[in-house]
Amino acid sequence: MSPSFRRRSKRPSIKSPDDTMTLTEHLGELRVRIIRCALAIFVAAIAIVAFYDQVLDFLTGPYVRLCESRGEEFCGFEPGTDNTLFIMDPLEASRRACGWPCTAA
């Protein structure tokens, strides 16, 4: 025997301006959209942390190529200075923000 699954009732589709949704239907739709947005942000954050180096190379690549082709003066660096782009790793940034080592107040 196959297990029985609960089927969700289909959301009412608005076909004309005369059709309206009740307040609870609006709130249900809002809840679904907020949950989907939160999940998308969470998955994207996990993916960015997992592929940090590749994402950083992708984002800084155009800047690095521009500086290599046009010269360091074009990118705002002064001659004779350290000409590296200042980038912090996510954990380093959080440590600096809370004054490493983080202590609970």
Residue frames relative to the residue before (quaternion, step in Angstrom):
aa qw qx qy qz dx dy dz
M 1.0000 0.0000 0.0000 0.0000 0.00 0.00 0.00
S 0.3805 -0.7197 0.5306 0.2360 3.54 -0.96 0.81
P 0.5104 -0.6438 0.4617 0.3343 3.56 -1.00 0.74
S 0.3962 -0.7023 0.5324 0.2573 3.53 -1.06 0.67
F 0.2122 -0.7739 0.5892 0.0939 3.51 -0.91 0.97
R 0.4642 -0.6504 0.5197 0.3023 3.50 -1.10 0.71
R 0.2168 -0.7684 0.5876 0.1317 3.52 -0.83 0.91
R 0.3941 -0.6978 0.5447 0.2470 3.48 -0.99 0.86
S 0.4768 -0.6390 0.5086 0.3251 3.50 -1.07 0.66
K 0.5116 -0.6507 0.4629 0.3172 3.53 -0.99 0.79
R 0.4878 -0.6405 0.5041 0.3127 3.52 -1.09 0.73
P 0.5000 -0.6471 0.4678 0.3354 3.54 -0.98 0.71
S 0.2610 -0.7564 0.5759 0.1675 3.55 -0.90 0.85
I 0.3649 -0.7239 0.5464 0.2102 3.54 -0.93 0.93
K 0.1582 -0.8270 0.5371 0.0506 3.54 -0.55 1.16
S 0.7998 0.0834 -0.0373 0.5933 3.57 1.06 -0.61
P 0.6643 -0.5095 0.3494 0.4208 3.60 -1.19 0.29
D 0.6104 0.5656 -0.3578 0.4236 3.58 1.17 -0.44
D 0.6217 0.5119 -0.3470 0.4807 3.60 1.16 -0.52
T 0.0246 -0.8036 0.5944 -0.0163 3.56 -0.89 0.91
M 0.3902 -0.6779 0.5697 0.2522 3.50 -1.33 0.40
T 0.4710 -0.6471 0.5113 0.3131 3.53 -1.14 0.60
L 0.6893 -0.4660 0.3474 0.4325 3.56 -1.29 0.20
T 0.6703 0.4940 -0.3132 0.4567 3.59 0.89 -0.83
E 0.6212 0.5199 -0.3447 0.4743 3.61 1.08 -0.63
H 0.6289 0.5183 -0.3272 0.4784 3.60 1.04 -0.76
L 0.6757 0.4887 -0.2960 0.4658 3.58 0.89 -0.90
G 0.6268 0.5269 -0.3317 0.4684 3.58 1.06 -0.70
E 0.6488 0.5036 -0.3062 0.4814 3.58 0.99 -0.85
L 0.6423 0.5177 -0.3180 0.4672 3.60 0.98 -0.83
R 0.6426 0.5277 -0.3188 0.4548 3.59 0.97 -0.85
V 0.6542 0.5064 -0.3116 0.4674 3.58 0.93 -0.89
R 0.6837 0.4856 -0.2936 0.4588 3.60 0.88 -0.87
I 0.6381 0.5131 -0.3301 0.4697 3.61 1.00 -0.74
I 0.6502 0.5058 -0.3196 0.4683 3.59 0.95 -0.83
R 0.6517 0.5098 -0.3161 0.4642 3.61 0.94 -0.83
C 0.6512 0.5057 -0.3158 0.4696 3.59 0.97 -0.82
A 0.6578 0.5049 -0.3136 0.4626 3.58 0.91 -0.87
L 0.6532 0.5018 -0.3169 0.4703 3.60 0.97 -0.79
A 0.6446 0.5185 -0.3233 0.4595 3.59 0.98 -0.83
I 0.6532 0.4985 -0.3127 0.4766 3.60 0.95 -0.84
F 0.6523 0.5185 -0.3132 0.4556 3.60 0.95 -0.85
V 0.6702 0.4859 -0.2992 0.4747 3.60 0.89 -0.91
A 0.6509 0.5086 -0.3181 0.4652 3.60 0.96 -0.83
A 0.6499 0.5127 -0.3219 0.4596 3.61 0.95 -0.79
I 0.6403 0.5087 -0.3204 0.4780 3.59 0.98 -0.80
A 0.6616 0.5054 -0.3075 0.4608 3.60 0.94 -0.88
I 0.6602 0.4997 -0.3168 0.4627 3.60 0.94 -0.81
V 0.6572 0.4862 -0.3206 0.4785 3.61 0.95 -0.76
A 0.6627 0.5157 -0.3087 0.4468 3.59 0.97 -0.82
F 0.7837 0.2441 -0.1185 0.5588 3.58 1.01 -0.82
Y 0.0758 0.8641 -0.4943 0.0576 3.57 1.07 0.80
D 0.6948 0.4837 -0.2922 0.4449 3.60 0.78 -0.98
Q 0.6680 0.4940 -0.3058 0.4651 3.59 0.93 -0.86
V 0.6488 0.5019 -0.3188 0.4749 3.61 0.99 -0.80
L 0.6536 0.5113 -0.3153 0.4605 3.58 0.94 -0.84
D 0.6480 0.5032 -0.3192 0.4743 3.60 0.95 -0.81
F 0.6439 0.5232 -0.3184 0.4586 3.58 0.99 -0.81
L 0.7196 0.4525 -0.2594 0.4583 3.60 0.90 -0.90
T 0.7439 0.3921 -0.2316 0.4891 3.60 0.98 -0.74
G 0.4409 0.7347 -0.4297 0.2849 3.60 1.25 -0.26
P 0.6844 0.4722 -0.3142 0.4581 3.65 0.76 -0.89
Y 0.6433 0.5234 -0.3231 0.4558 3.59 1.00 -0.78
V 0.6630 0.5011 -0.3031 0.4664 3.57 0.91 -0.91
R 0.6656 0.4937 -0.3082 0.4672 3.62 0.91 -0.88
L 0.6302 0.5274 -0.3352 0.4609 3.60 1.03 -0.73
C 0.6706 0.4904 -0.2998 0.4691 3.59 0.91 -0.88
E 0.6503 0.5086 -0.3224 0.4631 3.58 1.03 -0.72
S 0.7222 0.4450 -0.2626 0.4599 3.60 0.95 -0.80
R 0.7725 0.3663 -0.1922 0.4818 3.62 0.97 -0.78
G 0.5596 -0.5951 0.4054 0.4103 3.58 1.16 -0.33
E 0.6181 -0.6003 0.3760 0.3408 3.52 -1.16 0.62
E 0.5975 0.5707 -0.3747 0.4205 3.62 1.08 -0.58
F 0.6108 0.5641 -0.3415 0.4383 3.58 1.10 -0.70
C 0.7155 0.4454 -0.2462 0.4786 3.58 1.04 -0.75
G 0.6159 -0.6076 0.3283 0.3791 3.58 1.22 0.21
F 0.5046 0.6302 -0.4451 0.3874 3.58 1.20 0.26
E 0.3778 -0.6941 0.5606 0.2473 3.52 -1.11 0.67
P 0.5469 -0.6136 0.4401 0.3615 3.61 -0.99 0.71
G 0.8002 0.2975 -0.2285 0.4680 3.55 -1.05 0.83
T 0.6250 0.5155 -0.3610 0.4619 3.61 1.21 0.13
D 0.6212 -0.5025 0.4230 0.4274 3.55 -1.30 0.13
N 0.1634 -0.8443 0.5084 0.0436 3.57 -0.37 1.25
T 0.4095 0.6946 -0.4988 0.3178 3.58 0.85 0.89
L 0.4838 -0.6314 0.5235 0.3055 3.51 -1.17 0.62
F 0.3698 -0.7444 0.5139 0.2120 3.59 -0.76 1.04
I 0.1092 0.7831 -0.5971 0.1354 3.57 -0.51 1.23
M 0.1804 -0.7753 0.5971 0.0988 3.55 -0.93 0.94
D 0.4822 -0.6172 0.5420 0.3046 3.49 -1.18 0.64
P 0.6278 -0.5821 0.3403 0.3888 3.66 -0.96 0.70
L 0.6698 0.4882 -0.3167 0.4613 3.60 0.96 -0.74
E 0.6223 0.5334 -0.3413 0.4601 3.58 1.05 -0.73
A 0.6430 0.5260 -0.3228 0.4535 3.58 0.98 -0.82
S 0.6765 0.4778 -0.3051 0.4700 3.60 0.92 -0.83
R 0.6267 0.5286 -0.3441 0.4577 3.59 1.06 -0.67
R 0.6718 0.4871 -0.3046 0.4675 3.58 0.94 -0.84
A 0.6379 0.5505 -0.3334 0.4230 3.58 1.02 -0.74
C 0.7690 0.3374 -0.1948 0.5068 3.59 0.98 -0.77
G 0.4923 -0.6713 0.4300 0.3492 3.61 1.24 0.04
W 0.1977 -0.8409 0.4953 0.0926 3.54 0.52 1.26
P 0.5540 -0.2383 -0.7912 0.1019 1.72 -1.68 1.72
C 0.5164 -0.6458 0.4647 0.3167 3.55 -1.01 0.83
T 0.0820 -0.7849 0.6132 0.0340 3.53 -0.89 0.92
A 0.4360 -0.6859 0.5156 0.2714 3.53 -0.95 0.84
A 0.3885 -0.7360 0.5097 0.2183 3.53 -0.94 0.92
